[in-house]
Amino acid sequence: MTAGLHTIVYPVTDLVKAKTLFNALLHAEPTIDTPHYVGYRIAGQDIALDPNGHTGKGMTAPIGYWHVTDLHTHLTTLVAAGATITQPPTDVGNGKLIATITDPDGNQIGLLQP
């Protein structure tokens, strides 16, 4: 089951400039601010800036992450439906799992299990 699209991650090349822009856009300061990840929580939506998105993860655009209750089951179902796993399940801290798939049209879709 999915709880909806609650997280979007933007790949950035200059974290300082990106943070300045998103602070102004969101009228907020980050709730998480590290050299590897900057995150905002606005009205139940997580917005993140990833300075390793372009080079380390091959991101070419923002990726929306669907929050799911069982990441592994969703991956199995989506692969059977034609998706390719782009990033296998990864624990990003405190048991939170993320993964990305690519659909048959080349779109990247993120999955997140809180």
JOLIN-V846252 format. One record per residue. RES is the residue in one letter. PSI is psi in degrees with one decimal (NA if undefined). Layout:
RES_PSI / RES_PSI
This chain:
M_144.5 / T_145.1 / A_3.3 / G_177.6 / L_103.3 / H_-8.5 / T_135.1 / I_133.0 / V_126.7 / Y_126.5 / P_135.2 / V_151.6 / T_-26.9 / D_100.2 / L_-38.0 / V_-47.8 / K_-42.1 / A_-42.0 / K_-40.1 / T_-44.8 / L_-46.6 / F_-32.0 / N_-43.7 / A_-42.3 / L_-45.5 / L_-8.1 / H_44.9 / A_158.5 / E_155.3 / P_149.4 / T_-22.4 / I_128.1 / D_94.7 / T_167.0 / P_-15.6 / H_-7.7 / Y_131.3 / V_128.3 / G_145.4 / Y_150.5 / R_109.5 / I_116.6 / A_45.2 / G_3.0 / Q_133.0 / D_126.8 / I_128.7 / A_151.1 / L_125.7 / D_107.1 / P_-9.8 / N_5.7 / G_-46.8 / H_-56.8 / T_-41.7 / G_-27.1 / K_-3.9 / G_21.1 / M_135.5 / T_-8.0 / A_169.0 / P_150.7 / I_128.1 / G_136.8 / Y_119.5 / W_128.5 / H_124.6 / V_158.1 / T_-25.9 / D_94.6 / L_-46.0 / H_-40.8 / T_-42.9 / H_-43.4 / L_-45.0 / T_-45.1 / T_-42.7 / L_-37.2 / V_-41.1 / A_-26.6 / A_1.9 / G_-0.3 / A_159.1 / T_136.0 / I_122.5 / T_-44.8 / Q_118.6 / P_165.9 / P_130.5 / T_130.9 / D_116.4 / V_13.8 / G_141.1 / N_29.7 / G_-0.5 / K_125.7 / L_139.4 / I_155.9 / A_157.1 / T_148.9 / I_163.6 / T_129.9 / D_172.5 / P_-18.0 / D_3.3 / G_4.2 / N_136.3 / Q_136.8 / I_131.5 / G_148.7 / L_140.1 / L_126.7 / Q_108.4 / P_NA
